Amino acid sequence: MSKIQLRKNSKYALLTPTSMGIRITPKDGQPVHCSQDFMLYASSAETNVASISSYLGLPVKVLTTFVKDSPVAKLIKSNLASRHMDYEGKEVEQGDPWGYRHQINIADSGFGSRGPRVLNDRAGEVGRTLNVKDFDLNRIFGEEGVQIMHLSGLIAALSPDTGNFCLELARAAKKHGTRISFDLNHRASFWKGREKELHDIFTEIASVTDILIGNEEDFQLCLGIDGPEAGGKDIGAKIEGFKGMINNAKKKFPNTSVFATTLREVVSANQHLWGGIISEQGNWHVVEPRDIYVQDRIGGGDGFVGGMLYAILKGWEPEKWIKFGWASGALAATLLTDYGQPADEEQIWSIWEGNARVKR
């Protein structure tokens, strides 16, 4: 089995561009419309991924943008620092009261037979202004150095500026020997009326990507990859559907060495069957769905990706990548934040082993 060769003498193990916002969640799993007490966290899908590495001691950097003099921006900066992440980003004037702000994610966790509901309020989102001219890519990738850059389709599709930003990041990363991870993350509302533009951007990024992540729908809608549908709750069909899709994707993207996706069946809001699939250099690694208990499902998929990338950064054998990714996603599902905060590697391996005994 092969490992991914990573650039040596890099300041950062992992770098990710993102649009930071806040997540507002009712207490005790209650619905939003019934609640008076709420918890507020700084959040983004991309920093959810990076948190596994940052909490386990690897150097992480975030490229983003902030609303100047905003108390929410100060909260976000403090949160990133508490998660052991360096950050860099332009300060953008709010303008008038209808100007820029950080995105707001309003979500409840669901409970039992009542599923979660999520509302993304992205009006005036400052992250839409992310622009390549605001960052020195030669310094970041050439002088400082990065081992893996993680891109998300959420950022690539946010605006024409962010699409070009992600393209230029991918080109610079490739030039300087940084490995690229790309989670397709298709969102129909982002793509409406921009299908050809975004298909071209996503296809170019995927062509230089080393690690490509997404489900069957992501590969079809973002990249136009043909493959069998995996329908219903038949796990065998889902696994075979993904394998068929990846076999087609390998023909179109021969430079990609790793493909990955998660598998999830929802028994109730608090009990899921959780699994995953990784293909690396033609070798398949599958975890068929196993029982996990869920405090809040949001961020589980990001935890999976974060755990997989950490395992790759550590130089572990590929059969460990999926195990650590699976357990990192399961860890995130036990927390009220939507990002995993592992105490150490042992905590994650204990989740994989099914050992929930007290540690004294």
C-alpha positions, 0 to 999 in steps of 0.5 A, a space after each residue: 500500500 502507498 502513502 502520500 508523499 508530503 512536502 518537508 520543511 513546511 510551517 503548516 501541516 494543514 491550511 484551509 480557506 473558509 468563511 467564518 460565521 456563528 452557529 446558534 443552537 437551542 439548549 437540550 435539543 429543543 426546536 428553535 421556535 420553542 426555545 428561549 435559551 440558545 448557545 452560540 459558537 463560532 463555526 465553519 465546515 472547513 475549520 471543523 475539518 481542521 480542528 482534528 489536526 489542530 487539537 492534536 498538535 499539528 500546525 494549522 492555518 486558516 485563510 478567511 476574511 473579517 468584518 472590521 470592528 465587529 464583535 462577532 469577528 472578535 469572537 471568531 478570532 478568539 475561537 480560532 486562537 483557542 483551537 490552536 489555529 493561525 489565521 490570516 484575512 482582510 478586514 472589510 468595512 461593514 458599510 451601512 447597516 445593510 452591509 457585510 456581516 458574518 454568516 449565521 447558522 441556526 440549527 437544532 439538534 433534533 431528539 428521538 423521532 424528531 429530526 434536526 432542522 437547519 437554517 443557513 442565513 448567508 445574506 451579506 456574508 463577508 466571506 463572499 469577498 474572499 479574493 486572491 489579491 488579498 493574500 500573498 500566495 508565494 509567501 504562504 505556499 513557497 516561503 512558509 510551506 503547507 503540506 496539505 490544503 483542504 478546499 471545500 465546494 462550499 467556498 468555491 461556489 460562494 461567489 465568482 470571487 471565491 471560485 477564482 480564489 479557490 482556483 488560484 489557491 489550487 494552482 499555487 499549491 500544485 506549483 509548490 508541492 502542496 497536496 490538495 484535498 477537495 470536498 465537493 459539497 454540492 449545494 443546489 442553491 449555490 449552483 442555481 444559474 451558475 452550473 457551467 461556470 462552477 462545473 468548469 471551476 470544480 473540474 479544474 480543481 479536481 484535476 490537480 486534487 490528490 484527495 477527492 471527497 464526496 457522495 454519488 450526487 456530489 460527483 454527478 452534479 459537480 463533475 458530471 461523473 456517470 455511475 450507478 445510483 445507490 438507493 434506499 437503505 441497502 448498504 451493499 448497494 450504496 457501497 457498490 454504487 460508490 465504487 462504480 462512481 469512483 472507478 469512472 472518476 479515476 478515468 477522468 482524474 488520474 492524478 487523484 490518488 484518494 477518494 472518500 465518502 461517509 455512509 450514514 443511516 439514521 435510526 433516530 436523531 440520537 442513534 445512527 449507523 455510521 460508516 465510510 469508504 476510502 479508495 487509495 491507489 486502487 485499494 478499498 477500505 470500507 467500514 460498514 455502518 456501526 451504531 453510534 450515539 448522537 448528541 448533534 449530527 452536524 459536523 460528523 462528516 467534517 470530523 471524518 475528513 479531518 481524522 483521515 487527513 490527520 492520519 495521512 499527515 502523520 504518515 500512517 498506513 492507509 488502513 488506519 486512515 478510515 478507522 481514525 476518520 470514522 472515529 473522529 466523525 463519531 467523536 464530533 457527533 458526541 459534542 455540542 460544537 460542530 467540530 471535534 475537540 479530541 483530548 489526544 489520539 487515544 481518545 479517538 482510538 478508544 472510540 474506534 475500539 468501542 471502549 467507552 470505559 472510564 479513564 482514570 
